[in-house]
Amino acid sequence: MFDTRNSRIRAHRRTPKRQRRRGQVGVVAGLTVLVLLSLGPYVFMLGTSVKDNLQFATSYWLPTWPLHLGNYATAWKQISPYLLTSLIVAAAAIVGILALSAVAGFVLARYSFPGRRFLFAMIAALMMVPSISSLIPLFVMMRDFGLLNTYAVLIIPHVAGGVVLGTILMKTFVEGIPQSMFDAARTDGAGGVRMFTSIMLPLSMPVIGTIALVTVNGVWNDFFWPLLTITKDQYRTVSVGLLFFHGQSGTDYGPMFAGYTLASLPLLVGFVLLSKHFLAGVQGGLPGSH
């Protein structure tokens, strides 16, 4: 009798574990399908980038041999100037956004002055303004300033748009730093500049990484603004340059897909290098604290 009761108790205890395992199997299967669907286009792009037109026509989905690695040399000659332009624009935009948003976030978070809350509310309200609404006024302004077909016409809009999100992230992060650290530094005689450079900036690396990655992604995916403001080939970014490269390559699919692959590598490398800081910045903490 007792053995029967004990066996029922053990079976009852095992039931939740089995259900939990089944649930985990379902989650793993769902995530696996999601990963395969996400990586499918990228794998197809890599496979096509080493084919010639005959291999592309006869083996559309399957890999083929030999590999035509020369497609990457052909693509690199065409898109390397566009990649360089995008890197210059991204680097300048990151420096400008961080310089403005770091100071603004520090001041808004650690200093009290009349109208501070109203000023921050106005900055936050800019997040609700669609970028398309300022497209024509911004184009007219850049044209009147004589900045069309220059690096400035590509950099300034990214700085103006990115500093809003950067200020909000910086202010929120700095407010999470214990006030005792700033009080101790002030007791030791540190001024605002010293607290900014010695305390705030070193601890804000997660947010800095987040802002840098978001900015690079924005520059790489920006298509319409460079197409509208740039007519000289030397100032075209990679997104617009790939369009012209596609027109030049015609139906030569191997070099075309090789160009797409090369264009995506900087984003992939940037995310690998900054992923730790990016995830920590999104979570609102320091790298390794979660």
C-alpha atoms as one frame of an Amber mdcrd trajectory, in Angstrom:
protein
   0.000   0.000   0.000   2.787   2.400   0.989   4.792   1.411  -2.082   1.844
   2.248  -4.320   1.408   5.609  -2.643   5.125   6.407  -2.911   5.180   5.470
  -6.565   2.258   7.803  -7.220   4.059  10.619  -5.427   7.216  10.014  -7.458
   5.207   9.908 -10.693   3.503  13.155  -9.714   6.887  14.768  -9.085   8.287
  13.571 -12.390   5.373  14.960 -14.392   6.351  18.655 -14.087   9.931  17.793
 -15.051   8.738  16.002 -18.166   6.484  18.910 -19.059   9.348  21.299 -18.465
  11.622  19.269 -20.722   8.991  19.173 -23.445   8.607  22.907 -23.141  12.366
  23.375 -23.427  12.463  21.151 -26.511   9.745  23.282 -28.070  11.627  26.486
 -27.285  14.878  25.092 -28.695  13.116  23.917 -31.840  11.463  27.307 -32.317
  14.733  29.174 -31.822  16.493  26.805 -34.231  13.912  27.492 -36.936  14.224
  31.240 -36.281  18.014  31.101 -36.578  17.845  29.107 -39.805  15.359  31.535
 -41.328  17.510  34.495 -40.260  20.775  33.048 -41.534  19.281  31.580 -44.720
  19.631  34.724 -46.866  23.168  35.313 -45.606  24.212  31.711 -46.378  22.649
  32.037 -49.839  24.575  35.281 -50.386  27.861  33.654 -49.374  27.256  30.666
 -51.631  26.323  32.779 -54.619  29.302  35.102 -54.151  31.732  32.338 -55.223
  29.799  31.169 -58.310  29.925  32.171 -61.926  26.791  32.677 -63.988  26.728
  29.073 -65.238  26.967  27.669 -61.716  24.326  30.132 -60.556  21.943  28.955
 -63.281  22.536  25.225 -62.841  22.929  25.055 -59.033  20.802  27.861 -57.704
  20.554  26.642 -54.101  23.393  24.124 -53.778  27.106  24.950 -53.388  29.331
  24.257 -56.370  32.976  23.648 -57.167  35.342  25.285 -58.035  34.990  28.412
 -55.952  35.439  31.660 -57.854  37.145  33.746 -55.186  38.131  36.256 -57.825
  34.612  37.650 -57.539  35.680  39.308 -54.292  38.623  41.019 -55.979  36.299
  42.358 -58.667  33.783  43.537 -56.095  36.446  45.107 -53.872  37.743  47.292
 -56.694  34.253  48.650 -57.214  32.946  49.156 -53.668  36.102  49.975 -51.680
  35.680  53.761 -52.239  32.083  53.527 -51.033  33.131  51.563 -47.951  35.765
  54.186 -47.160  33.197  56.980 -47.461  30.794  55.148 -45.140  33.565  54.564
 -42.602  34.516  58.255 -42.656  30.899  59.338 -42.212  30.288  56.790 -39.450
  33.454  57.737 -37.541  32.741  61.465 -37.747  29.099  60.952 -36.752  30.091
  58.828 -33.748  32.568  61.452 -32.535  30.053  64.263 -32.962  27.197  62.385
 -31.291  29.303  61.248 -28.342  30.843  64.682 -27.820  27.441  66.376 -27.637
  25.349  63.689 -25.958  27.926  62.867 -23.277  28.172  66.482 -22.116  24.415
  67.044 -22.378  23.585  63.838 -20.530  26.077  64.596 -17.756  24.793  68.136
 -17.258  21.136  67.095 -17.301  21.763  64.253 -14.875  24.078  65.891 -12.324
  23.348  69.623 -12.359  20.232  71.470 -11.240  19.245  74.632 -13.106  15.967
  76.335 -14.031  14.177  74.640 -16.910  16.171  71.406 -16.753  13.110  69.140
 -16.834  11.476  71.196 -19.579  14.650  71.059 -21.683  14.903  67.299 -21.316
  11.202  66.941 -22.165  11.767  68.907 -25.371  14.714  66.680 -26.263  12.660
  63.566 -25.603   9.787  64.986 -27.673  12.074  65.068 -30.708  11.973  61.267
 -30.671   8.330  61.471 -31.753   9.052  63.677 -34.793   9.253  61.522 -37.946
  12.449  62.084 -39.891  10.584  62.295 -43.184   8.879  65.497 -42.011  12.209
  67.333 -41.888  13.541  65.938 -45.163  12.629  68.871 -47.435  13.587  71.647
 -44.948  16.875  69.883 -44.276  17.616  69.522 -47.982  16.844  73.204 -48.618
  19.081  74.188 -45.699  21.982  72.045 -46.924  21.548  73.424 -50.438  21.526
  77.048 -49.259  24.649  76.420 -47.174  26.386  74.947 -50.222  26.994  71.600
 -48.542  25.632  69.308 -51.252  28.195  66.786 -52.534  30.329  67.097 -49.402
  31.004  64.913 -46.367  29.241  67.472 -44.203  25.861  66.866 -45.836  26.176
  63.201 -44.860  27.531  63.722 -41.340  25.402  66.590 -39.990  21.999  64.837
 -40.273  23.319  61.753 -38.499  24.760  63.877 -35.697  21.571  65.923 -35.356
  19.403  62.826 -35.279  21.668  60.620 -33.161  22.368  63.170 -30.435  18.720
  62.986 -29.297  18.837  59.275 -28.506  22.404  59.599 -27.247  21.460  62.317
 -24.750  18.545  60.283 -23.427  20.688  57.162 -23.008  23.542  59.095 -21.411
  21.296  60.946 -18.951  19.517  57.754 -17.919  22.788  55.907 -17.439  24.531
  58.686 -15.503  21.559  58.940 -13.150  22.168  55.297 -12.258  25.744  55.984
 -11.125  25.807  56.335  -7.310  25.889  59.948  -6.207  28.411  59.002  -3.503
  31.098  58.605  -6.166  30.627  62.183  -7.347  30.409  63.470  -3.754  33.686
  61.738  -2.878  35.377  63.187  -5.940  34.051  66.663  -5.114  35.364  66.305
  -1.556  38.812  65.504  -2.958  38.687  68.732  -4.939  37.593  67.437  -8.329
  35.623  69.830 -10.490  32.994  69.153 -13.080  35.486  68.484 -15.874  37.463
  66.033 -13.743  34.325  64.156 -12.674  33.224  64.021 -16.304  36.511  62.614
 -17.613  37.502  60.398 -14.659  34.165  59.022 -13.448  31.399  59.488 -15.963
  33.186  58.581 -19.209  34.952  55.384 -18.009  31.721  54.057 -16.500  29.682
  54.970 -19.584  31.432  52.564 -21.955  28.292  50.386 -22.328  26.251  53.368
 -23.516  29.107  54.583 -25.714  29.263  51.160 -27.363  25.495  51.172 -27.846
  25.520  54.628 -29.440  28.452  53.727 -31.691  26.789  50.545 -32.929  23.441
  52.247 -33.540  25.184  55.058 -35.429  27.179  52.712 -37.662  24.034  50.746
 -38.407  22.189  53.958 -39.289  24.948  55.155 -41.614  25.191  51.779 -43.348
  21.429  51.523 -43.900  20.868  55.144 -44.906  19.921  55.139 -48.573  17.525
  57.911 -49.558  19.423  60.886 -48.086  22.766  60.097 -49.807  20.888  59.367
 -53.022  19.177  62.764 -52.785  22.152  64.930 -51.804  25.113  63.238 -53.513
  25.715  63.149 -57.262  29.505  62.761 -57.249  30.728  59.180 -57.145  33.530
  59.917 -54.668  31.033  60.878 -51.941  28.598  57.997 -52.354  28.119  55.747
 -49.335  28.039  51.978 -49.539  24.248  51.690 -49.672  24.024  53.927 -52.754
  27.268  52.587 -54.200  25.889  49.061 -54.215  22.981  50.274 -56.313  25.341
  51.651 -58.962  27.543  48.560 -58.711  24.458  46.431 -59.342  23.752  48.446
 -62.458  27.350  48.097 -63.667  27.602  44.350 -63.009  24.341  43.678 -64.825
  23.701  39.941 -64.621  27.139  39.032 -63.266  25.738  37.629 -60.039  28.962
  36.388 -58.446  30.710  39.774 -58.071  27.391  41.415 -57.199  26.767  39.110
 -54.240  30.443  39.330 -53.279  29.970  43.087 -53.036  26.962  42.597 -50.785
  29.030  40.304 -48.575  31.923  42.750 -48.294  29.524  45.584 -47.514  28.015
  43.645 -44.623  31.325  42.674 -43.011  31.973  45.995 -41.176  28.594  45.739
 -39.446  29.271  42.132 -38.489  32.736  42.918 -37.132  31.441  45.979 -35.296
  28.710  44.015 -33.590  31.150  41.265 -32.562  33.531  43.819 -31.048  30.846
  45.947 -29.376  28.213  43.327 -28.547  29.273  43.105 -24.889  28.967  46.853
 -24.404  25.832  47.012 -26.540  23.973  44.390 -24.490  25.158  45.949 -21.233
  24.021  49.377 -22.397  20.595  48.065 -23.374  20.278  46.341 -19.997  21.421
  49.488 -18.222  24.518  48.121 -16.532  28.209  47.455 -16.879  29.633  44.651
 -19.030  29.465  41.381 -17.115  27.111  42.723 -14.466  24.120  40.710 -15.732
